[in-house]
């Protein structure tokens, strides 16, 4: 674990997991285990909490490359779903993140020996996104950037597509404020929905975001995801 980037064991574990996701995205190695490389298994509670922070992006390399995820990674994500369900008063973004983790598990793999503990889970409400000011809208969408993946329709994705101009404004604002994580998340959404204004210069903008904020692997994760989606669309 790189302690220079870790202010706590949880922050260190999140950093390590995000770093391993980035490495897997760069290499395309579907046999690699993200969690194993980070020294995390389903009995490591700090690691499970970190997986909850990373969310469904734990399986992002498999999602984007269309390959089966490593069983160890599936087991960790499944454990995170069961160990950290959203509380009744949890923010809407937390409920959506939890829903997407379950959806990704059901779509990509069912952990061996399970009895469907994740269960079925209806989409949370997303009406609040329709009227949110564009600044708040961009913030919430950046928090929910793991939902910005191909072939995973949701009410959040539809809201993003309907407000691409607002999201582009938020991307520019985040860059100007040097909020690289928010900018990377917004840029990932804009790439996923494919509706950004032509004048935005999204590709160069994401290059700049990675240059300035790439010390945070979560920023690099979103930028790399955006590039892979753009490359897939161009093929």
Rosetta blueprint (number, residue, H / E / L):
1 X L
2 X L
3 X H
4 X H
5 X H
6 X L
7 X L
8 X L
9 X H
10 X H
11 X H
12 X H
13 X H
14 X H
15 X H
16 X H
17 X H
18 X H
19 X H
20 X H
21 X H
22 X H
23 X H
24 X H
25 X H
26 X H
27 X H
28 X L
29 X L
30 X L
31 X L
32 X L
33 X L
34 X H
35 X H
36 X H
37 X H
38 X L
39 X L
40 X L
41 X L
42 X L
43 X L
44 X L
45 X H
46 X H
47 X H
48 X H
49 X H
50 X H
51 X H
52 X H
53 X H
54 X H
55 X H
56 X H
57 X H
58 X H
59 X H
60 X H
61 X H
62 X H
63 X H
64 X H
65 X H
66 X L
67 X L
68 X L
69 X L
70 X L
71 X H
72 X H
73 X H
74 X H
75 X H
76 X H
77 X H
78 X H
79 X H
80 X H
81 X H
82 X H
83 X H
84 X L
85 X L
86 X L
87 X L
88 X L
89 X L
90 X L
91 X L
92 X H
93 X H
94 X H
95 X H
96 X H
97 X H
98 X H
99 X H
100 X H
101 X H
102 X H
103 X H
104 X H
105 X H
106 X H
107 X H
108 X H
109 X L
110 X L
111 X L
112 X L
113 X L
114 X L
115 X L
116 X L
117 X L
118 X L
119 X L
120 X L
121 X L
122 X L
123 X L
124 X L
125 X L
126 X L
127 X H
128 X H
129 X H
130 X H
131 X H
132 X L
133 X L
134 X H
135 X H
136 X H
137 X H
138 X H
139 X H
140 X H
141 X H
142 X H
143 X H
144 X L
145 X H
146 X H
147 X H
148 X L
149 X L
150 X L
151 X L
152 X L
153 X L
154 X L
155 X H
156 X H
157 X H
158 X H
159 X H
160 X H
161 X H
162 X H
163 X L
164 X H
165 X H
166 X H
167 X H
168 X H
169 X H
170 X H
171 X H
172 X H
173 X H
174 X H
175 X H
176 X H
177 X L
178 X L
179 X L
180 X H
181 X H
182 X H
183 X H
184 X H
185 X H
186 X H
187 X H
188 X H
189 X H
190 X H
191 X H
192 X H
193 X H
194 X L
195 X L
196 X L
197 X L
198 X H
199 X H
200 X H
201 X L
202 X H
203 X H
204 X H
205 X H
206 X H
207 X H
208 X H
209 X H
210 X H
211 X H
212 X H
213 X H
214 X L
215 X L
216 X L
217 X H
218 X H
219 X H
220 X H
221 X H
222 X H
223 X H
224 X H
225 X H
226 X H
227 X H
228 X H
229 X H
230 X H
231 X H
232 X H
233 X H
234 X H
235 X L
